[in-house]
């Protein structure tokens, strides 16, 4: 358990810094509110009204988000595998080939749906 003490200490320090930063910015920061600051921001243009149900995002937005999630999951599994490649032997190689095949299925889906085409 003593090996996790530095990690726990760092997490407490990071959380404390985040809470301290938010509280201090609210206490010390200027409080000059106006209509422009309280209005939603859309790249410097006047915001357009939302539909009653809250407006819909295009499907391409979700496909792009899914692609980034697939990239993240792939890196989370590939990095430890690359570090301990020799220790895992043939079992590790077969498991990683199966994992890469499932990742390529996700890439093929994104490619088919046009997620890799940037306008």
Secondary structure, 3 states (H helix, E strand, C coil): CHHHHHHHHHHHHHHHHHHHHHHHHHHHCCCCCCHHHHCCCECCECCCCCCCCCCCCCHHHHHHHHHHHHHHHHHHHHHHHHHCHHHHHHHHHHHHHHHHHHHHHHHHHHHHCCCCCCC
